[in-house]
Amino acid sequence: MFEQSIGKRSRTVKNMVERGAVKKFAEAIGDPHPIFMDEESDSRNMAPPTFPRVFDYGVIEGLDLPKKGLIHGEQNYHYERPLYVGEEILCYAEVEDYYERSGKSGDMGFLKVKRYGEDLEGQLIFSEEQVIIITEAVRREMRV
């Protein structure tokens, strides 16, 4: 189904780790730690570890997933260093793998997408790996 997408990647998109967005995100996840929110802090403010979820990673051409009905299977982050408030991040995504399995409710597809965030010099800051599950019902809607 999506085997032809393996190895494809999006164009790089510039994102900003904006103070107001970090504060709202920290409030939304219920973590008011001063390192995320206190502008008067002696240390540099950082973004929560799952903050990259809000970044724009661009579009992977030919990867046309439906807007609803997908299952969030798994998500892992790996950091080389923290994300700091005020910095610009270059982000992109790449399809790493696709495979199918049969289950009680029919065939399911497992799409593994890896997303990256780099500084303006091209140094890796974080990577995120996620698995998206495409159920039989979604596959029927897509007419696959």
ZATORMI-881554 format. One record per atom (N, C-alpha, C): atom name; residue in one letter; x, y, z; residue number from 1. Coordinates in nm, 2 decimals. Layout:
# residues N
a; r; px; py; pz; k
CA; A; X; Y; Z; NUM
...
# end
This chain:
# residues 144
a; r; px; py; pz; k
N; M; 0.08; -0.12; 0.00; 1
CA; M; 0.00; 0.00; 0.00; 1
C; M; 0.09; 0.13; 0.00; 1
N; F; 0.18; 0.14; 0.09; 2
CA; F; 0.27; 0.25; 0.10; 2
C; F; 0.41; 0.22; 0.08; 2
N; E; 0.44; 0.10; 0.03; 3
CA; E; 0.58; 0.05; 0.01; 3
C; E; 0.65; 0.15; -0.08; 3
N; Q; 0.59; 0.21; -0.18; 4
CA; Q; 0.65; 0.30; -0.27; 4
C; Q; 0.70; 0.43; -0.20; 4
N; S; 0.65; 0.46; -0.08; 5
CA; S; 0.68; 0.58; -0.01; 5
C; S; 0.81; 0.56; 0.08; 5
N; I; 0.85; 0.44; 0.10; 6
CA; I; 0.97; 0.42; 0.19; 6
C; I; 1.09; 0.49; 0.13; 6
N; G; 1.16; 0.57; 0.21; 7
CA; G; 1.27; 0.65; 0.17; 7
C; G; 1.24; 0.79; 0.13; 7
N; K; 1.11; 0.82; 0.10; 8
CA; K; 1.08; 0.95; 0.06; 8
C; K; 1.08; 1.04; 0.18; 8
N; R; 1.12; 1.17; 0.16; 9
CA; R; 1.12; 1.27; 0.27; 9
C; R; 1.06; 1.40; 0.22; 9
N; S; 1.02; 1.48; 0.32; 10
CA; S; 0.97; 1.61; 0.29; 10
C; S; 1.08; 1.71; 0.28; 10
N; R; 1.04; 1.83; 0.23; 11
CA; R; 1.14; 1.94; 0.23; 11
C; R; 1.15; 1.99; 0.37; 11
N; T; 1.26; 2.06; 0.40; 12
CA; T; 1.29; 2.11; 0.53; 12
C; T; 1.20; 2.24; 0.55; 12
N; V; 1.15; 2.24; 0.67; 13
CA; V; 1.06; 2.36; 0.71; 13
C; V; 1.12; 2.42; 0.84; 13
N; K; 1.13; 2.55; 0.84; 14
CA; K; 1.18; 2.63; 0.95; 14
C; K; 1.07; 2.65; 1.05; 14
N; N; 1.10; 2.62; 1.18; 15
CA; N; 1.00; 2.63; 1.29; 15
C; N; 1.07; 2.72; 1.40; 15
N; M; 0.99; 2.78; 1.48; 16
CA; M; 1.04; 2.86; 1.59; 16
C; M; 0.99; 2.80; 1.72; 16
N; V; 1.08; 2.79; 1.82; 17
CA; V; 1.04; 2.75; 1.95; 17
C; V; 1.00; 2.88; 2.03; 17
N; E; 0.87; 2.91; 2.01; 18
CA; E; 0.82; 3.04; 2.06; 18
C; E; 0.77; 3.03; 2.20; 18
N; R; 0.81; 3.13; 2.28; 19
CA; R; 0.78; 3.13; 2.42; 19
C; R; 0.64; 3.11; 2.46; 19
N; G; 0.55; 3.18; 2.39; 20
CA; G; 0.40; 3.17; 2.42; 20
C; G; 0.35; 3.03; 2.39; 20
N; A; 0.40; 2.97; 2.28; 21
CA; A; 0.36; 2.83; 2.24; 21
C; A; 0.41; 2.73; 2.34; 21
N; V; 0.53; 2.75; 2.39; 22
CA; V; 0.59; 2.66; 2.49; 22
C; V; 0.51; 2.67; 2.62; 22
N; K; 0.47; 2.79; 2.66; 23
CA; K; 0.40; 2.81; 2.78; 23
C; K; 0.26; 2.74; 2.77; 23
N; K; 0.19; 2.76; 2.66; 24
CA; K; 0.06; 2.70; 2.64; 24
C; K; 0.07; 2.55; 2.63; 24
N; F; 0.17; 2.50; 2.57; 25
CA; F; 0.19; 2.35; 2.56; 25
C; F; 0.22; 2.29; 2.70; 25
N; A; 0.30; 2.36; 2.78; 26
CA; A; 0.33; 2.31; 2.92; 26
C; A; 0.21; 2.31; 3.00; 26
N; E; 0.12; 2.42; 2.99; 27
CA; E; 0.00; 2.42; 3.06; 27
C; E; -0.10; 2.31; 3.01; 27
N; A; -0.10; 2.28; 2.88; 28
CA; A; -0.19; 2.18; 2.83; 28
C; A; -0.15; 2.04; 2.88; 28
N; I; -0.02; 2.01; 2.89; 29
CA; I; 0.02; 1.88; 2.94; 29
C; I; 0.02; 1.87; 3.09; 29
N; G; -0.01; 1.99; 3.16; 30
CA; G; -0.01; 1.99; 3.31; 30
C; G; 0.13; 1.99; 3.37; 30
N; D; 0.22; 2.05; 3.31; 31
CA; D; 0.36; 2.06; 3.36; 31
C; D; 0.41; 2.20; 3.37; 31
N; P; 0.37; 2.27; 3.48; 32
CA; P; 0.41; 2.41; 3.49; 32
C; P; 0.55; 2.43; 3.54; 32
N; H; 0.64; 2.34; 3.52; 33
CA; H; 0.78; 2.35; 3.57; 33
C; H; 0.84; 2.49; 3.52; 33
N; P; 0.91; 2.56; 3.61; 34
CA; P; 0.97; 2.69; 3.58; 34
C; P; 1.06; 2.69; 3.46; 34
N; I; 1.13; 2.58; 3.43; 35
CA; I; 1.22; 2.57; 3.32; 35
C; I; 1.15; 2.59; 3.19; 35
N; F; 1.02; 2.56; 3.19; 36
CA; F; 0.94; 2.58; 3.07; 36
C; F; 0.87; 2.72; 3.06; 36
N; M; 0.84; 2.77; 3.18; 37
CA; M; 0.75; 2.89; 3.19; 37
C; M; 0.80; 3.02; 3.25; 37
N; D; 0.90; 3.01; 3.33; 38
CA; D; 0.94; 3.12; 3.41; 38
C; D; 1.04; 3.21; 3.33; 38
N; E; 1.00; 3.32; 3.29; 39
CA; E; 1.09; 3.41; 3.21; 39
C; E; 1.20; 3.47; 3.30; 39
N; E; 1.18; 3.47; 3.43; 40
CA; E; 1.27; 3.53; 3.53; 40
C; E; 1.38; 3.42; 3.57; 40
N; S; 1.36; 3.30; 3.52; 41
CA; S; 1.45; 3.19; 3.56; 41
C; S; 1.60; 3.22; 3.53; 41
N; D; 1.69; 3.17; 3.62; 42
CA; D; 1.83; 3.19; 3.60; 42
C; D; 1.88; 3.11; 3.48; 42
N; S; 1.81; 3.00; 3.45; 43
CA; S; 1.85; 2.91; 3.34; 43
C; S; 1.77; 2.94; 3.22; 43
N; R; 1.82; 2.90; 3.11; 44
CA; R; 1.76; 2.92; 2.98; 44
C; R; 1.63; 2.84; 2.97; 44
N; N; 1.52; 2.90; 2.93; 45
CA; N; 1.40; 2.82; 2.92; 45
C; N; 1.41; 2.72; 2.80; 45
N; M; 1.35; 2.60; 2.83; 46
CA; M; 1.35; 2.49; 2.74; 46
C; M; 1.20; 2.45; 2.70; 46
N; A; 1.19; 2.38; 2.60; 47
CA; A; 1.06; 2.33; 2.56; 47
C; A; 1.04; 2.19; 2.62; 47
N; P; 0.92; 2.15; 2.66; 48
CA; P; 0.89; 2.01; 2.70; 48
C; P; 0.94; 1.91; 2.60; 48
N; P; 0.97; 1.79; 2.64; 49
CA; P; 1.03; 1.69; 2.55; 49
C; P; 0.93; 1.65; 2.43; 49
N; T; 0.80; 1.66; 2.45; 50
CA; T; 0.71; 1.63; 2.34; 50
C; T; 0.67; 1.75; 2.26; 50
N; F; 0.72; 1.86; 2.29; 51
CA; F; 0.69; 1.98; 2.21; 51
C; F; 0.70; 1.97; 2.06; 51
N; P; 0.80; 1.90; 2.01; 52
CA; P; 0.81; 1.89; 1.86; 52
C; P; 0.69; 1.84; 1.79; 52
N; R; 0.59; 1.78; 1.87; 53
CA; R; 0.47; 1.74; 1.81; 53
C; R; 0.40; 1.85; 1.74; 53
N; V; 0.42; 1.97; 1.78; 54
CA; V; 0.35; 2.09; 1.72; 54
C; V; 0.42; 2.15; 1.59; 54
N; F; 0.54; 2.10; 1.57; 55
CA; F; 0.62; 2.15; 1.45; 55
C; F; 0.56; 2.11; 1.32; 55
N; D; 0.59; 2.19; 1.22; 56
CA; D; 0.56; 2.16; 1.08; 56
C; D; 0.68; 2.08; 1.02; 56
N; Y; 0.65; 1.96; 0.97; 57
CA; Y; 0.76; 1.88; 0.91; 57
C; Y; 0.75; 1.88; 0.76; 57
N; G; 0.66; 1.95; 0.70; 58
CA; G; 0.65; 1.95; 0.56; 58
C; G; 0.56; 1.84; 0.51; 58
N; V; 0.55; 1.82; 0.38; 59
CA; V; 0.47; 1.72; 0.32; 59
C; V; 0.56; 1.62; 0.24; 59
N; I; 0.53; 1.49; 0.26; 60
CA; I; 0.60; 1.39; 0.19; 60
C; I; 0.51; 1.36; 0.06; 60
N; E; 0.56; 1.40; -0.05; 61
CA; E; 0.49; 1.38; -0.18; 61
C; E; 0.44; 1.23; -0.20; 61
N; G; 0.32; 1.22; -0.23; 62
CA; G; 0.26; 1.08; -0.26; 62
C; G; 0.21; 1.01; -0.13; 62
N; L; 0.24; 1.06; -0.02; 63
CA; L; 0.19; 1.00; 0.11; 63
C; L; 0.06; 1.07; 0.15; 63
N; D; -0.05; 1.02; 0.09; 64
CA; D; -0.18; 1.08; 0.11; 64
C; D; -0.26; 1.00; 0.21; 64
N; L; -0.24; 1.04; 0.34; 65
CA; L; -0.31; 0.97; 0.45; 65
C; L; -0.44; 1.04; 0.48; 65
N; P; -0.55; 0.97; 0.52; 66
CA; P; -0.67; 1.03; 0.55; 66
C; P; -0.66; 1.12; 0.68; 66
N; K; -0.75; 1.22; 0.69; 67
CA; K; -0.74; 1.31; 0.81; 67
C; K; -0.79; 1.25; 0.93; 67
N; K; -0.87; 1.14; 0.92; 68
CA; K; -0.93; 1.08; 1.04; 68
C; K; -0.93; 0.93; 1.03; 68
N; G; -0.94; 0.86; 1.14; 69
CA; G; -0.95; 0.71; 1.14; 69
C; G; -0.82; 0.64; 1.16; 69
N; L; -0.70; 0.71; 1.16; 70
CA; L; -0.57; 0.64; 1.18; 70
C; L; -0.55; 0.62; 1.33; 70
N; I; -0.47; 0.52; 1.37; 71
CA; I; -0.45; 0.49; 1.51; 71
C; I; -0.30; 0.53; 1.53; 71
N; H; -0.28; 0.60; 1.64; 72
CA; H; -0.15; 0.64; 1.69; 72
C; H; -0.09; 0.52; 1.76; 72
N; G; 0.01; 0.45; 1.70; 73
CA; G; 0.06; 0.33; 1.75; 73
C; G; 0.17; 0.34; 1.85; 73
N; E; 0.26; 0.43; 1.82; 74
CA; E; 0.38; 0.44; 1.90; 74
C; E; 0.45; 0.57; 1.87; 74
N; Q; 0.52; 0.63; 1.96; 75
CA; Q; 0.60; 0.75; 1.94; 75
C; Q; 0.72; 0.75; 2.03; 75
N; N; 0.84; 0.77; 1.98; 76
CA; N; 0.96; 0.78; 2.06; 76
C; N; 1.04; 0.90; 2.02; 76
N; Y; 1.10; 0.97; 2.12; 77
CA; Y; 1.19; 1.08; 2.09; 77
C; Y; 1.33; 1.05; 2.14; 77
N; H; 1.42; 1.10; 2.07; 78
CA; H; 1.56; 1.09; 2.11; 78
C; H; 1.63; 1.23; 2.09; 78
N; Y; 1.69; 1.28; 2.20; 79
CA; Y; 1.75; 1.41; 2.20; 79
C; Y; 1.90; 1.41; 2.21; 79
N; E; 1.96; 1.50; 2.13; 80
CA; E; 2.10; 1.52; 2.14; 80
C; E; 2.13; 1.63; 2.24; 80
N; R; 2.03; 1.73; 2.25; 81
CA; R; 2.03; 1.84; 2.35; 81
C; R; 1.89; 1.89; 2.36; 81
N; P; 1.87; 1.98; 2.46; 82
CA; P; 1.73; 2.03; 2.47; 82
C; P; 1.70; 2.13; 2.36; 82
N; L; 1.57; 2.16; 2.35; 83
CA; L; 1.52; 2.26; 2.26; 83
C; L; 1.50; 2.39; 2.34; 83
N; Y; 1.56; 2.50; 2.30; 84
CA; Y; 1.56; 2.62; 2.38; 84
C; Y; 1.46; 2.72; 2.32; 84
N; V; 1.39; 2.79; 2.41; 85
CA; V; 1.29; 2.89; 2.37; 85
C; V; 1.37; 3.00; 2.29; 85
N; G; 1.31; 3.04; 2.18; 86
CA; G; 1.37; 3.14; 2.10; 86
C; G; 1.45; 3.09; 1.98; 86
N; E; 1.48; 2.97; 1.98; 87
CA; E; 1.56; 2.92; 1.86; 87
C; E; 1.48; 2.87; 1.75; 87
N; E; 1.54; 2.88; 1.63; 88
CA; E; 1.48; 2.83; 1.51; 88
C; E; 1.53; 2.69; 1.48; 88
N; I; 1.43; 2.60; 1.44; 89
CA; I; 1.46; 2.46; 1.42; 89
C; I; 1.42; 2.42; 1.27; 89
N; L; 1.51; 2.35; 1.20; 90
CA; L; 1.48; 2.30; 1.07; 90
C; L; 1.43; 2.16; 1.08; 90
N; C; 1.30; 2.14; 1.03; 91
CA; C; 1.24; 2.01; 1.05; 91
C; C; 1.20; 1.94; 0.92; 91
N; Y; 1.21; 1.81; 0.92; 92
CA; Y; 1.17; 1.73; 0.80; 92
C; Y; 1.13; 1.59; 0.85; 92
N; A; 1.05; 1.52; 0.76; 93
CA; A; 1.01; 1.38; 0.79; 93
C; A; 1.05; 1.29; 0.68; 93
N; E; 1.06; 1.16; 0.71; 94
CA; E; 1.10; 1.06; 0.62; 94
C; E; 1.02; 0.93; 0.65; 94
N; V; 0.97; 0.87; 0.54; 95
CA; V; 0.91; 0.74; 0.56; 95
C; V; 1.02; 0.63; 0.58; 95
N; E; 1.02; 0.57; 0.69; 96
CA; E; 1.12; 0.47; 0.72; 96
C; E; 1.08; 0.33; 0.68; 96
N; D; 0.96; 0.29; 0.70; 97
CA; D; 0.91; 0.16; 0.67; 97
C; D; 0.76; 0.15; 0.66; 97
N; Y; 0.72; 0.04; 0.59; 98
CA; Y; 0.57; 0.01; 0.59; 98
C; Y; 0.56; -0.14; 0.58; 98
N; Y; 0.47; -0.20; 0.66; 99
CA; Y; 0.45; -0.34; 0.65; 99
C; Y; 0.30; -0.36; 0.69; 99
N; E; 0.25; -0.48; 0.66; 100
CA; E; 0.11; -0.52; 0.69; 100
C; E; 0.11; -0.64; 0.77; 100
N; R; 0.00; -0.65; 0.85; 101
CA; R; -0.03; -0.77; 0.94; 101
C; R; -0.18; -0.80; 0.93; 101
N; S; -0.21; -0.92; 0.95; 102
CA; S; -0.36; -0.96; 0.96; 102
C; S; -0.39; -0.97; 1.11; 102
N; G; -0.51; -0.92; 1.14; 103
CA; G; -0.56; -0.93; 1.28; 103
C; G; -0.70; -0.97; 1.28; 103
N; K; -0.76; -0.97; 1.40; 104
CA; K; -0.90; -1.01; 1.42; 104
C; K; -1.00; -0.92; 1.34; 104
N; S; -0.96; -0.80; 1.32; 105
CA; S; -1.05; -0.71; 1.25; 105
C; S; -1.01; -0.68; 1.11; 105
N; G; -0.92; -0.77; 1.06; 106
CA; G; -0.88; -0.75; 0.92; 106
C; G; -0.73; -0.71; 0.90; 106
N; D; -0.70; -0.67; 0.78; 107
CA; D; -0.56; -0.64; 0.75; 107
C; D; -0.53; -0.50; 0.81; 107
N; M; -0.41; -0.48; 0.86; 108
CA; M; -0.37; -0.35; 0.91; 108
C; M; -0.24; -0.31; 0.85; 108
N; G; -0.22; -0.19; 0.82; 109
CA; G; -0.09; -0.14; 0.77; 109
C; G; -0.02; -0.06; 0.89; 109
N; F; 0.11; -0.07; 0.89; 110
CA; F; 0.19; -0.01; 0.99; 110
C; F; 0.29; 0.08; 0.92; 110
N; L; 0.28; 0.21; 0.93; 111
CA; L; 0.36; 0.31; 0.86; 111
C; L; 0.46; 0.37; 0.97; 111
N; K; 0.59; 0.35; 0.94; 112
CA; K; 0.69; 0.41; 1.04; 112
C; K; 0.75; 0.53; 0.97; 112
N; V; 0.73; 0.64; 1.04; 113
CA; V; 0.77; 0.77; 0.99; 113
C; V; 0.87; 0.83; 1.10; 113
N; K; 0.99; 0.88; 1.05; 114
CA; K; 1.09; 0.94; 1.14; 114
C; K; 1.09; 1.09; 1.10; 114
N; R; 1.09; 1.17; 1.21; 115
CA; R; 1.09; 1.31; 1.19; 115
C; R; 1.22; 1.36; 1.27; 115
N; Y; 1.27; 1.47; 1.21; 116
CA; Y; 1.40; 1.53; 1.26; 116
C; Y; 1.39; 1.68; 1.28; 116
N; G; 1.47; 1.72; 1.38; 117
CA; G; 1.49; 1.87; 1.40; 117
C; G; 1.63; 1.90; 1.42; 117
N; E; 1.68; 1.99; 1.34; 118
CA; E; 1.82; 2.03; 1.34; 118
C; E; 1.83; 2.18; 1.36; 118
N; D; 1.95; 2.23; 1.41; 119
CA; D; 1.97; 2.37; 1.43; 119
C; D; 2.00; 2.43; 1.29; 119
N; L; 2.02; 2.56; 1.28; 120
CA; L; 2.04; 2.62; 1.16; 120
C; L; 2.18; 2.59; 1.09; 120
N; E; 2.27; 2.52; 1.17; 121
CA; E; 2.39; 2.48; 1.11; 121
C; E; 2.38; 2.33; 1.07; 121
N; G; 2.27; 2.27; 1.08; 122
CA; G; 2.25; 2.13; 1.03; 122
C; G; 2.28; 2.03; 1.14; 122
N; Q; 2.30; 2.07; 1.26; 123
CA; Q; 2.33; 1.97; 1.37; 123
C; Q; 2.20; 1.91; 1.42; 123
N; L; 2.19; 1.78; 1.43; 124
CA; L; 2.07; 1.72; 1.48; 124
C; L; 2.05; 1.75; 1.63; 124
N; I; 1.92; 1.79; 1.66; 125
CA; I; 1.88; 1.82; 1.80; 125
C; I; 1.80; 1.71; 1.85; 125
N; F; 1.70; 1.66; 1.77; 126
CA; F; 1.62; 1.55; 1.81; 126
C; F; 1.57; 1.47; 1.69; 126
N; S; 1.53; 1.35; 1.71; 127
CA; S; 1.46; 1.27; 1.61; 127
C; S; 1.34; 1.21; 1.69; 127
N; E; 1.24; 1.19; 1.61; 128
CA; E; 1.11; 1.13; 1.66; 128
C; E; 1.07; 1.02; 1.57; 128
N; E; 1.04; 0.90; 1.62; 129
CA; E; 0.99; 0.79; 1.54; 129
C; E; 0.85; 0.76; 1.58; 129
N; Q; 0.76; 0.75; 1.48; 130
CA; Q; 0.62; 0.72; 1.51; 130
C; Q; 0.57; 0.61; 1.42; 130
N; V; 0.48; 0.53; 1.48; 131
CA; V; 0.41; 0.43; 1.40; 131
C; V; 0.27; 0.47; 1.39; 131
N; I; 0.22; 0.47; 1.27; 132
CA; I; 0.08; 0.50; 1.24; 132
C; I; 0.01; 0.37; 1.19; 132
N; I; -0.10; 0.34; 1.25; 133
CA; I; -0.17; 0.21; 1.22; 133
C; I; -0.29; 0.25; 1.13; 133
N; I; -0.29; 0.18; 1.01; 134
CA; I; -0.40; 0.20; 0.92; 134
C; I; -0.49; 0.08; 0.92; 134
N; T; -0.61; 0.09; 0.98; 135
CA; T; -0.70; -0.02; 1.00; 135
C; T; -0.77; -0.06; 0.87; 135
N; E; -0.83; -0.18; 0.87; 136
CA; E; -0.91; -0.23; 0.76; 136
C; E; -1.02; -0.13; 0.72; 136
N; A; -1.08; -0.07; 0.82; 137
CA; A; -1.19; 0.03; 0.79; 137
C; A; -1.13; 0.15; 0.71; 137
N; V; -1.02; 0.20; 0.75; 138
CA; V; -0.96; 0.31; 0.69; 138
C; V; -0.91; 0.27; 0.55; 138
N; R; -0.86; 0.15; 0.53; 139
CA; R; -0.82; 0.11; 0.40; 139
C; R; -0.94; 0.10; 0.31; 139
N; R; -1.06; 0.06; 0.36; 140
CA; R; -1.18; 0.05; 0.27; 140
C; R; -1.22; 0.19; 0.23; 140
N; E; -1.21; 0.29; 0.32; 141
CA; E; -1.24; 0.43; 0.29; 141
C; E; -1.15; 0.48; 0.19; 141
N; M; -1.02; 0.44; 0.19; 142
CA; M; -0.92; 0.49; 0.10; 142
C; M; -0.94; 0.41; -0.04; 142
N; R; -1.02; 0.31; -0.04; 143
CA; R; -1.05; 0.23; -0.16; 143
C; R; -0.92; 0.16; -0.20; 143
N; V; -0.85; 0.10; -0.11; 144
CA; V; -0.73; 0.03; -0.13; 144
C; V; -0.75; -0.12; -0.13; 144
# end
